[in-house]
Amino acid sequence: MIGITLDRELFVERGNVMSAAASPAMAAKRLRARVFWLHQRPLAVGGRIVARIGTAEAAGMITAIVHAVDPDCLRRMAPR
């Protein structure tokens, strides 16, 4: 947990991002993530998903699956 003391009263909404004025945070067009997929339909390249980070949402498409793990035996398997 992090605590910050500001020089004035400011309402900060959930999901807001703080960054240095000299190097402001930028939105990304690509996301690389480790995903634990719990769905009947397998995750596949070309599939559409919604990424949720905090209160933000963004629609996207799977462009690559680097590797997959079989949850039954925890062995690496070929991506679909």
C-alpha positions as CSV (number, residue, x, y, z in Angstrom):
1,M,0.0,0.0,0.0
2,I,1.2,3.5,-0.8
3,G,0.2,6.8,0.9
4,I,0.6,10.2,-0.8
5,T,0.2,13.6,0.7
6,L,-0.9,16.3,-1.8
7,D,-0.4,20.1,-1.4
8,R,-4.1,20.7,-1.9
9,E,-7.4,18.9,-1.6
10,L,-8.0,16.8,-4.7
11,F,-10.7,14.2,-5.5
12,V,-9.0,11.2,-7.1
13,E,-11.3,8.7,-8.7
14,R,-10.8,5.0,-8.7
15,G,-8.8,4.0,-11.8
16,N,-6.9,7.3,-12.1
17,V,-3.2,7.1,-13.0
18,M,-0.5,9.3,-11.5
19,S,2.8,10.0,-13.3
20,A,5.5,12.6,-13.5
21,A,4.6,15.7,-15.5
22,A,7.9,15.4,-17.4
23,S,7.0,11.9,-18.6
24,P,3.2,11.4,-18.6
25,A,1.7,7.9,-18.8
26,M,0.7,6.9,-22.3
27,A,-2.0,4.5,-23.5
28,A,-0.7,1.4,-25.1
29,K,-2.0,-0.4,-28.2
30,R,-0.6,-3.8,-27.3
31,L,-0.7,-5.8,-24.1
32,R,1.4,-8.8,-23.3
33,A,0.0,-10.8,-20.4
34,R,0.0,-14.1,-18.6
35,V,-3.6,-15.3,-18.7
36,F,-5.3,-18.0,-16.6
37,W,-8.2,-18.9,-18.9
38,L,-11.3,-20.5,-17.3
39,H,-13.8,-20.9,-20.2
40,Q,-15.3,-23.8,-22.0
41,R,-14.1,-22.5,-25.3
42,P,-10.3,-22.4,-25.6
43,L,-8.5,-19.1,-26.0
44,A,-7.3,-18.9,-29.7
45,V,-5.4,-16.5,-32.0
46,G,-7.9,-14.3,-33.7
47,G,-10.3,-14.5,-30.7
48,R,-11.8,-11.3,-29.4
49,I,-11.6,-10.5,-25.7
50,V,-12.3,-7.6,-23.3
51,A,-9.3,-6.7,-21.1
52,R,-10.2,-5.2,-17.7
53,I,-7.5,-3.4,-15.7
54,G,-8.9,-1.8,-12.5
55,T,-12.0,0.1,-13.7
56,A,-10.9,0.4,-17.3
57,E,-12.0,-1.8,-20.2
58,A,-10.7,-2.2,-23.7
59,A,-11.7,-4.6,-26.4
60,G,-8.9,-6.5,-28.2
61,M,-7.9,-9.4,-30.3
62,I,-5.5,-12.2,-29.5
63,T,-2.6,-12.0,-31.9
64,A,-0.3,-14.6,-30.5
65,I,-0.1,-17.3,-27.8
66,V,3.5,-17.9,-26.9
67,H,2.8,-21.1,-24.8
68,A,0.0,-22.8,-23.0
69,V,-0.1,-25.0,-19.9
70,D,-2.4,-28.0,-19.4
71,P,-4.0,-27.4,-16.0
72,D,-4.5,-31.1,-15.4
73,C,-0.8,-31.9,-15.4
74,L,0.8,-28.5,-15.5
75,R,2.8,-29.4,-18.6
76,R,3.5,-27.0,-21.4
77,M,1.5,-27.8,-24.6
78,A,1.3,-26.4,-28.1
79,P,-0.9,-23.3,-28.4
80,R,-4.1,-23.7,-30.4
